[in-house]
Amino acid sequence: MNVPENYSATILGKEKIGNHSTIILKLLPKSKRSNIKWMKIWVDEEEWLMRQVQLQDVSDNLTTYNADALSLNKGLTDSQFTFQTPDSVEVIDLR
């Protein structure tokens, strides 16, 4: 999702979520063919992490995602993230 290219953003204000001061952004899709009517994102002012995301789709369903407990840089090694391609699958690298 390329936000600047696909959405117009507006700052709605500030709100406290738990112990975190956040800035609320409202995103409106630029394309009329989008499945999303609008999206709000609560961004932590200090850590610049998303604390909450709320979106309303074209069927008027309202969905809210909360990030209550985030753990960053926990010392996981690259070897813990391996993908084994099954023999029956063709991989197309688009890099």
The first five atom37 places (N, CA, C, CB, O) and aatype in JSON, in Angstrom:
{
  "aatype": [12, 2, 19, 14, 6, 2, 18, 15, 0, 16, 9, 10, 7, 11, 6, 11, 9, 7, 2, 8, 15, 16, 9, 9, 10, 11, 10, 10, 14, 11, 15, 11, 1, 15, 2, 9, 11, 17, 12, 11, 9, 17, 19, 3, 6, 6, 6, 17, 10, 12, 1, 5, 19, 5, 10, 5, 3, 19, 15, 3, 2, 10, 16, 16, 18, 2, 0, 3, 0, 10, 15, 10, 2, 11, 7, 10, 16, 3, 15, 5, 13, 16, 13, 5, 16, 14, 3, 15, 19, 6, 19, 9, 3, 10, 1],
  "atom_mask": [
    [1, 1, 1, 1, 1],
    [1, 1, 1, 1, 1],
    [1, 1, 1, 1, 1],
    [1, 1, 1, 1, 1],
    [1, 1, 1, 1, 1],
    [1, 1, 1, 1, 1],
    [1, 1, 1, 1, 1],
    [1, 1, 1, 1, 1],
    [1, 1, 1, 1, 1],
    [1, 1, 1, 1, 1],
    [1, 1, 1, 1, 1],
    [1, 1, 1, 1, 1],
    [1, 1, 1, 0, 1],
    [1, 1, 1, 1, 1],
    [1, 1, 1, 1, 1],
    [1, 1, 1, 1, 1],
    [1, 1, 1, 1, 1],
    [1, 1, 1, 0, 1],
    [1, 1, 1, 1, 1],
    [1, 1, 1, 1, 1],
    [1, 1, 1, 1, 1],
    [1, 1, 1, 1, 1],
    [1, 1, 1, 1, 1],
    [1, 1, 1, 1, 1],
    [1, 1, 1, 1, 1],
    [1, 1, 1, 1, 1],
    [1, 1, 1, 1, 1],
    [1, 1, 1, 1, 1],
    [1, 1, 1, 1, 1],
    [1, 1, 1, 1, 1],
    [1, 1, 1, 1, 1],
    [1, 1, 1, 1, 1],
    [1, 1, 1, 1, 1],
    [1, 1, 1, 1, 1],
    [1, 1, 1, 1, 1],
    [1, 1, 1, 1, 1],
    [1, 1, 1, 1, 1],
    [1, 1, 1, 1, 1],
    [1, 1, 1, 1, 1],
    [1, 1, 1, 1, 1],
    [1, 1, 1, 1, 1],
    [1, 1, 1, 1, 1],
    [1, 1, 1, 1, 1],
    [1, 1, 1, 1, 1],
    [1, 1, 1, 1, 1],
    [1, 1, 1, 1, 1],
    [1, 1, 1, 1, 1],
    [1, 1, 1, 1, 1],
    [1, 1, 1, 1, 1],
    [1, 1, 1, 1, 1],
    [1, 1, 1, 1, 1],
    [1, 1, 1, 1, 1],
    [1, 1, 1, 1, 1],
    [1, 1, 1, 1, 1],
    [1, 1, 1, 1, 1],
    [1, 1, 1, 1, 1],
    [1, 1, 1, 1, 1],
    [1, 1, 1, 1, 1],
    [1, 1, 1, 1, 1],
    [1, 1, 1, 1, 1],
    [1, 1, 1, 1, 1],
    [1, 1, 1, 1, 1],
    [1, 1, 1, 1, 1],
    [1, 1, 1, 1, 1],
    [1, 1, 1, 1, 1],
    [1, 1, 1, 1, 1],
    [1, 1, 1, 1, 1],
    [1, 1, 1, 1, 1],
    [1, 1, 1, 1, 1],
    [1, 1, 1, 1, 1],
    [1, 1, 1, 1, 1],
    [1, 1, 1, 1, 1],
    [1, 1, 1, 1, 1],
    [1, 1, 1, 1, 1],
    [1, 1, 1, 0, 1],
    [1, 1, 1, 1, 1],
    [1, 1, 1, 1, 1],
    [1, 1, 1, 1, 1],
    [1, 1, 1, 1, 1],
    [1, 1, 1, 1, 1],
    [1, 1, 1, 1, 1],
    [1, 1, 1, 1, 1],
    [1, 1, 1, 1, 1],
    [1, 1, 1, 1, 1],
    [1, 1, 1, 1, 1],
    [1, 1, 1, 1, 1],
    [1, 1, 1, 1, 1],
    [1, 1, 1, 1, 1],
    [1, 1, 1, 1, 1],
    [1, 1, 1, 1, 1],
    [1, 1, 1, 1, 1],
    [1, 1, 1, 1, 1],
    [1, 1, 1, 1, 1],
    [1, 1, 1, 1, 1],
    [1, 1, 1, 1, 1]
  ],
  "atom_positions": [
    [[0.85, -1.17, 0.0], [0.0, 0.0, 0.0], [0.9, 1.23, 0.0], [-0.97, 0.0, 1.23], [1.59, 1.49, 0.98]],
    [[0.9, 1.97, -1.07], [1.66, 3.2, -1.16], [0.75, 4.35, -0.74], [2.23, 3.42, -2.62], [-0.04, 4.85, -1.54]],
    [[0.86, 4.75, 0.52], [-0.07, 5.71, 1.09], [-0.08, 7.04, 0.36], [0.25, 5.93, 2.53], [-1.16, 7.48, -0.05]],
    [[1.06, 7.73, 0.16], [0.99, 9.04, -0.5], [0.42, 8.98, -1.92], [2.37, 9.65, -0.55], [-0.24, 9.92, -2.36]],
    [[0.68, 7.9, -2.6], [0.2, 7.77, -3.98], [-1.29, 7.43, -4.05], [1.01, 6.71, -4.71], [-1.98, 7.86, -4.97]],
    [[-1.78, 6.65, -3.08], [-3.13, 6.13, -3.15], [-4.14, 6.78, -2.21], [-3.1, 4.69, -2.88], [-5.35, 6.56, -2.35]],
    [[-3.67, 7.57, -1.24], [-4.57, 8.14, -0.24], [-4.24, 9.61, 0.0], [-4.47, 7.36, 1.08], [-3.09, 10.04, -0.11]],
    [[-5.28, 10.38, 0.34], [-5.12, 11.75, 0.82], [-5.2, 11.68, 2.34], [-6.21, 12.73, 0.22], [-6.11, 11.05, 2.89]],
    [[-4.27, 12.33, 3.04], [-4.22, 12.27, 4.5], [-4.55, 13.61, 5.12], [-2.84, 11.8, 4.96], [-4.18, 14.67, 4.6]],
    [[-5.26, 13.55, 6.25], [-5.6, 14.72, 7.04], [-5.31, 14.4, 8.51], [-7.1, 15.13, 6.83], [-5.6, 13.3, 8.97]],
    [[-4.77, 15.35, 9.23], [-4.58, 15.19, 10.68], [-5.87, 15.6, 11.37], [-3.35, 16.04, 11.21], [-6.34, 16.73, 11.22]],
    [[-6.45, 14.67, 12.14], [-7.7, 14.95, 12.84], [-7.48, 15.5, 14.25], [-8.53, 13.69, 12.93], [-8.34, 16.2, 14.78]],
    [[-6.34, 15.19, 14.84], [-6.08, 15.66, 16.19], [-5.2, 14.69, 16.94], [0.0, 0.0, 0.0], [-4.46, 13.9, 16.36]],
    [[-5.3, 14.76, 18.27], [-4.51, 13.9, 19.13], [-5.43, 13.16, 20.08], [-3.46, 14.72, 19.92], [-6.52, 13.62, 20.42]],
    [[-4.96, 11.98, 20.52], [-5.74, 11.18, 21.46], [-4.78, 10.28, 22.22], [-6.83, 10.34, 20.72], [-3.77, 9.83, 21.68]],
    [[-5.11, 10.02, 23.46], [-4.31, 9.12, 24.29], [-4.88, 7.71, 24.14], [-4.31, 9.58, 25.79], [-6.08, 7.5, 24.31]],
    [[-4.01, 6.75, 23.83], [-4.39, 5.34, 23.79], [-3.51, 4.64, 24.81], [-4.23, 4.72, 22.34], [-2.3, 4.5, 24.61]],
    [[-4.12, 4.19, 25.9], [-3.34, 3.62, 26.99], [-2.41, 4.69, 27.53], [0.0, 0.0, 0.0], [-2.86, 5.77, 27.91]],
    [[-1.11, 4.39, 27.57], [-0.11, 5.35, 28.04], [0.54, 6.12, 26.9], [0.95, 4.65, 28.84], [1.53, 6.82, 27.11]],
    [[-0.01, 5.99, 25.69], [0.64, 6.55, 24.51], [-0.15, 7.75, 23.96], [0.78, 5.48, 23.42], [-1.36, 7.67, 23.75]],
    [[0.55, 8.85, 23.75], [-0.03, 10.01, 23.07], [0.07, 9.75, 21.58], [0.68, 11.35, 23.47], [1.15, 9.45, 21.07]],
    [[-1.04, 9.87, 20.88], [-1.05, 9.56, 19.45], [-1.59, 10.73, 18.63], [-1.88, 8.31, 19.17], [-2.33, 11.58, 19.13]],
    [[-1.2, 10.74, 17.37], [-1.75, 11.65, 16.37], [-2.7, 10.82, 15.52], [-0.61, 12.33, 15.5], [-2.35, 9.72, 15.09]],
    [[-3.89, 11.35, 15.27], [-4.88, 10.62, 14.47], [-4.83, 11.15, 13.04], [-6.32, 10.77, 15.07], [-5.0, 12.34, 12.79]],
    [[-4.6, 10.24, 12.11], [-4.62, 10.57, 10.68], [-5.85, 9.94, 10.05], [-3.32, 10.08, 9.97], [-6.2, 8.81, 10.37]],
    [[-6.49, 10.66, 9.16], [-7.59, 10.09, 8.38], [-7.14, 10.0, 6.93], [-8.9, 10.95, 8.52], [-6.68, 10.99, 6.35]],
    [[-7.26, 8.82, 6.37], [-6.87, 8.58, 4.98], [-8.12, 8.35, 4.14], [-5.91, 7.38, 4.87], [-8.99, 7.56, 4.5]],
    [[-8.19, 9.04, 3.01], [-9.27, 8.85, 2.05], [-8.66, 8.36, 0.75], [-10.09, 10.17, 1.83], [-7.7, 8.94, 0.26]],
    [[-9.22, 7.28, 0.17], [-8.65, 6.77, -1.07], [-8.85, 7.75, -2.22], [-9.27, 5.41, -1.42], [-9.88, 8.41, -2.32]],
    [[-7.85, 7.84, -3.07], [-7.95, 8.7, -4.25], [-8.74, 8.02, -5.36], [-6.56, 9.07, -4.76], [-9.36, 8.7, -6.18]],
    [[-8.74, 6.71, -5.38], [-9.46, 5.95, -6.4], [-10.9, 5.68, -5.97], [-8.74, 4.63, -6.7], [-11.15, 5.28, -4.84]],
    [[-11.82, 5.9, -6.87], [-13.22, 5.6, -6.59], [-13.49, 4.1, -6.58], [-14.12, 6.29, -7.62], [-14.55, 3.66, -6.13]],
    [[-12.54, 3.31, -7.05], [-12.69, 1.85, -7.09], [-12.17, 1.16, -5.83], [-11.98, 1.29, -8.3], [-12.14, -0.07, -5.77]],
    [[-11.75, 1.93, -4.85], [-11.22, 1.37, -3.61], [-12.3, 0.63, -2.84], [-10.6, 2.48, -2.74], [-13.48, 1.01, -2.89]],
    [[-11.91, -0.41, -2.12], [-12.84, -1.15, -1.25], [-12.97, -0.48, 0.11], [-12.36, -2.59, -1.07], [-13.78, -0.9, 0.94]],
    [[-12.19, 0.56, 0.34], [-12.19, 1.26, 1.62], [-12.77, 2.66, 1.43], [-10.75, 1.34, 2.22], [-12.35, 3.4, 0.53]],
    [[-13.74, 3.03, 2.27], [-14.28, 4.39, 2.24], [-13.32, 5.36, 2.91], [-15.66, 4.45, 2.93], [-13.03, 6.43, 2.38]],
    [[-12.82, 4.97, 4.08], [-11.87, 5.78, 4.83], [-11.12, 4.9, 5.81], [-12.58, 6.93, 5.56], [-11.54, 3.79, 6.12]],
    [[-10.0, 5.43, 6.29], [-9.19, 4.73, 7.28], [-8.63, 5.76, 8.25], [-8.06, 3.9, 6.6], [-8.2, 6.83, 7.83]],
    [[-8.64, 5.44, 9.54], [-8.01, 6.28, 10.55], [-6.85, 5.49, 11.15], [-9.04, 6.72, 11.65], [-6.95, 4.29, 11.4]],
    [[-5.75, 6.19, 11.38], [-4.57, 5.57, 11.96], [-4.11, 6.42, 13.15], [-3.42, 5.42, 10.91], [-3.92, 7.63, 13.02]],
    [[-3.95, 5.77, 14.3], [-3.44, 6.43, 15.49], [-1.94, 6.11, 15.57], [-4.21, 5.96, 16.79], [-1.56, 4.96, 15.78]],
    [[-1.1, 7.13, 15.41], [0.34, 6.97, 15.38], [0.95, 7.52, 16.67], [0.95, 7.67, 14.14], [0.71, 8.67, 17.03]],
    [[1.73, 6.69, 17.34], [2.42, 7.07, 18.57], [3.35, 8.25, 18.29], [3.2, 5.87, 19.16], [4.22, 8.15, 17.42]],
    [[3.19, 9.34, 19.02], [4.0, 10.54, 18.78], [5.48, 10.32, 19.09], [3.48, 11.69, 19.63], [6.34, 10.92, 18.45]],
    [[5.77, 9.48, 20.05], [7.16, 9.29, 20.47], [7.87, 8.22, 19.65], [7.2, 8.92, 21.95], [9.01, 8.42, 19.22]],
    [[7.21, 7.1, 19.43], [7.86, 5.96, 18.76], [7.51, 5.82, 17.28], [7.5, 4.7, 19.47], [8.11, 5.01, 16.57]],
    [[6.54, 6.58, 16.81], [6.08, 6.54, 15.42], [5.6, 5.15, 15.01], [7.18, 6.99, 14.49], [5.85, 4.7, 13.89]],
    [[4.92, 4.47, 15.93], [4.34, 3.17, 15.66], [2.82, 3.3, 15.61], [4.76, 2.13, 16.74], [2.24, 4.13, 16.32]],
    [[2.18, 2.49, 14.78], [0.72, 2.5, 14.73], [0.19, 1.82, 15.98], [0.19, 1.8, 13.44], [0.56, 0.68, 16.28]],
    [[-0.65, 2.49, 16.71], [-1.26, 1.93, 17.92], [-2.68, 1.43, 17.66], [-1.27, 2.96, 19.04], [-3.17, 0.53, 18.34]],
    [[-3.34, 2.03, 16.66], [-4.7, 1.6, 16.32], [-4.97, 1.96, 14.87], [-5.76, 2.25, 17.26], [-4.51, 2.99, 14.37]],
    [[-5.72, 1.11, 14.2], [-6.16, 1.36, 12.82], [-7.64, 1.04, 12.78], [-5.34, 0.5, 11.77], [-8.09, 0.01, 13.28]],
    [[-8.4, 1.93, 12.17], [-9.84, 1.73, 12.01], [-10.18, 2.01, 10.55], [-10.66, 2.64, 12.98], [-9.72, 3.0, 9.98]],
    [[-10.99, 1.14, 9.96], [-11.38, 1.39, 8.58], [-12.84, 1.05, 8.36], [-10.51, 0.59, 7.61], [-13.41, 0.18, 9.01]],
    [[-13.42, 1.78, 7.43], [-14.79, 1.52, 7.01], [-14.74, 1.16, 5.54], [-15.73, 2.75, 7.27], [-14.21, 1.9, 4.71]],
    [[-15.31, -0.01, 5.21], [-15.29, -0.45, 3.83], [-16.55, 0.01, 3.1], [-15.16, -1.98, 3.75], [-17.42, 0.65, 3.7]],
    [[-16.64, -0.3, 1.84], [-17.76, 0.17, 1.01], [-19.09, -0.47, 1.4], [-17.47, -0.11, -0.45], [-20.14, 0.01, 0.98]],
    [[-19.05, -1.54, 2.19], [-20.28, -2.17, 2.7], [-20.64, -1.62, 4.07], [-20.11, -3.7, 2.76], [-21.52, -2.16, 4.75]],
    [[-19.96, -0.56, 4.48], [-20.16, 0.1, 5.77], [-19.77, -0.76, 6.97], [-21.59, 0.5, 5.91], [-20.24, -0.52, 8.08]],
    [[-18.92, -1.77, 6.76], [-18.37, -2.53, 7.88], [-17.27, -1.71, 8.51], [-17.84, -3.92, 7.42], [-16.39, -1.2, 7.81]],
    [[-17.3, -1.58, 9.82], [-16.29, -0.84, 10.56], [-15.4, -1.86, 11.28], [-16.94, 0.16, 11.57], [-15.89, -2.67, 12.06]],
    [[-14.1, -1.81, 11.01], [-13.14, -2.74, 11.6], [-12.08, -1.94, 12.33], [-12.51, -3.66, 10.51], [-11.56, -0.95, 11.8]],
    [[-11.75, -2.36, 13.55], [-10.73, -1.7, 14.35], [-9.68, -2.71, 14.76], [-11.35, -1.01, 15.59], [-10.0, -3.79, 15.25]],
    [[-8.42, -2.35, 14.56], [-7.27, -3.16, 14.97], [-6.51, -2.38, 16.03], [-6.35, -3.52, 13.74], [-6.2, -1.2, 15.84]],
    [[-6.21, -3.04, 17.15], [-5.45, -2.41, 18.22], [-4.12, -3.13, 18.39], [-6.24, -2.42, 19.54], [-4.07, -4.36, 18.37]],
    [[-3.06, -2.37, 18.56], [-1.74, -2.92, 18.86], [-1.45, -2.59, 20.32], [-0.62, -2.35, 17.9], [-0.87, -1.55, 20.62]],
    [[-1.87, -3.48, 21.21], [-1.75, -3.22, 22.64], [-0.34, -3.43, 23.18], [-2.71, -4.09, 23.4], [0.13, -2.67, 24.02]],
    [[0.32, -4.47, 22.7], [1.66, -4.8, 23.22], [2.59, -5.07, 22.05], [1.61, -6.04, 24.18], [2.49, -6.1, 21.39]],
    [[3.5, -4.14, 21.81], [4.46, -4.29, 20.73], [5.84, -4.55, 21.32], [4.48, -3.04, 19.82], [6.26, -3.88, 22.26]],
    [[6.54, -5.53, 20.75], [7.92, -5.81, 21.16], [8.81, -5.68, 19.94], [8.05, -7.24, 21.81], [8.61, -6.38, 18.95]],
    [[9.77, -4.79, 20.01], [10.64, -4.53, 18.87], [12.05, -5.05, 19.14], [10.67, -3.03, 18.56], [12.53, -5.07, 20.27]],
    [[12.71, -5.47, 18.05], [14.12, -5.85, 18.11], [14.42, -6.8, 19.26], [14.98, -4.61, 18.23], [15.22, -6.49, 20.14]],
    [[13.78, -7.95, 19.23], [13.93, -8.92, 20.3], [15.08, -9.9, 20.08], [12.66, -9.68, 20.46], [15.15, -10.94, 20.74]],
    [[15.97, -9.58, 19.16], [17.15, -10.41, 18.99], [16.91, -11.69, 18.21], [0.0, 0.0, 0.0], [17.64, -12.66, 18.4]],
    [[15.91, -11.74, 17.36], [15.64, -12.91, 16.55], [16.66, -12.98, 15.41], [14.2, -12.88, 15.99], [16.97, -11.97, 14.79]],
    [[17.15, -14.15, 15.15], [18.14, -14.32, 14.09], [17.45, -14.51, 12.74], [19.06, -15.51, 14.39], [16.3, -14.95, 12.68]],
    [[18.17, -14.19, 11.68], [17.64, -14.37, 10.32], [17.29, -15.83, 10.04], [18.65, -13.87, 9.29], [16.38, -16.11, 9.27]],
    [[18.01, -16.75, 10.66], [17.77, -18.18, 10.42], [16.4, -18.63, 10.94], [18.86, -19.02, 11.08], [15.91, -19.69, 10.54]],
    [[15.78, -17.85, 11.8], [14.44, -18.19, 12.28], [13.36, -17.86, 11.25], [14.15, -17.45, 13.58], [12.2, -18.23, 11.42]],
    [[13.75, -17.17, 10.2], [12.8, -16.78, 9.17], [13.23, -17.37, 7.83], [12.69, -15.24, 9.07], [13.84, -16.68, 7.01]],
    [[12.93, -18.62, 7.64], [13.27, -19.3, 6.39], [12.01, -19.79, 5.71], [14.25, -20.47, 6.64], [11.04, -20.17, 6.37]],
    [[12.03, -19.79, 4.42], [10.9, -20.27, 3.63], [11.39, -21.4, 2.75], [10.26, -19.12, 2.78], [12.31, -21.23, 1.94]],
    [[10.79, -22.55, 2.9], [11.12, -23.71, 2.09], [10.09, -23.84, 0.98], [11.19, -25.01, 2.95], [8.91, -24.08, 1.24]],
    [[10.53, -23.67, -0.24], [9.62, -23.76, -1.38], [9.32, -25.23, -1.68], [10.22, -23.07, -2.63], [10.24, -26.02, -1.9]],
    [[8.05, -25.6, -1.7], [7.7, -26.97, -2.08], [8.13, -27.24, -3.51], [6.17, -27.22, -1.92], [8.14, -26.33, -4.34]],
    [[8.49, -28.49, -3.82], [8.95, -28.87, -5.16], [7.91, -28.57, -6.24], [9.3, -30.33, -5.19], [8.27, -28.31, -7.39]],
    [[6.65, -28.59, -5.88], [5.58, -28.4, -6.86], [5.28, -26.93, -7.17], [4.32, -29.08, -6.38], [4.37, -26.63, -7.93]],
    [[6.05, -26.01, -6.57], [5.77, -24.57, -6.72], [6.88, -23.92, -7.55], [5.64, -23.88, -5.32], [8.07, -24.17, -7.34]],
    [[6.45, -23.08, -8.49], [7.41, -22.3, -9.27], [7.51, -20.91, -8.64], [6.97, -22.21, -10.78], [6.5, -20.24, -8.43]],
    [[8.73, -20.48, -8.34], [8.96, -19.18, -7.75], [9.34, -18.2, -8.85], [10.07, -19.24, -6.66], [10.24, -18.46, -9.65]],
    [[8.64, -17.07, -8.89], [8.93, -16.01, -9.84], [9.4, -14.81, -9.05], [7.69, -15.66, -10.74], [8.61, -14.19, -8.34]],
    [[10.66, -14.48, -9.16], [11.26, -13.37, -8.42], [11.08, -12.08, -9.21], [12.77, -13.65, -8.14], [11.63, -11.94, -10.3]],
    [[10.32, -11.15, -8.68], [10.01, -9.9, -9.38], [10.88, -8.73, -8.93], [8.56, -9.56, -9.19], [10.56, -7.57, -9.2]],
    [[11.97, -9.03, -8.24], [12.86, -7.93, -7.81], [13.55, -7.3, -8.96], [13.89, -8.41, -6.82], [14.32, -6.36, -8.77]]
  ]
}
